Amino acid sequence: MKLVLAIVNKDDGDEVITALSDSGYSVTKLASTGGFLRSGNSTILVGTEDENVENVCGIIKEKSHARTELIAHTSFFPNMLSSMPVEVPVGGATIFVLDVDRWEKA
């Protein structure tokens, strides 16, 4: 038994959950914040048998889209404060696969 823990962009969270649910997996979603931009994420938990891990990870990767976002970056020049937009990559998925010693559904 494995626990697949995936952190995806909040914009992709619902699409990932729908695709996993439609494929027959039980999914739990936690709202989370983190990363360089301290932006909203969805932390997705899926408990599954070992042989399903690659399928679960494939669905998550397929539905989690990397993109770029413009953020205001403040630069200090002598006698001047300037705010310049900077493109940064966001999205995609960070996936952890953990061994589960015990699983119960009550």
Buried (B, 14 or more C-beta within 10 A) or exposed (E): EBBBBBBBBBBBBEBBBEBBEEEEBEBEBEEBEEBEEEBBBBBBBBBBEEEBBEBBBEBBBEBBBEEEBEBEEEEEEEEEEEEEEEEBEBBBBBBEBEEEEEEEEE
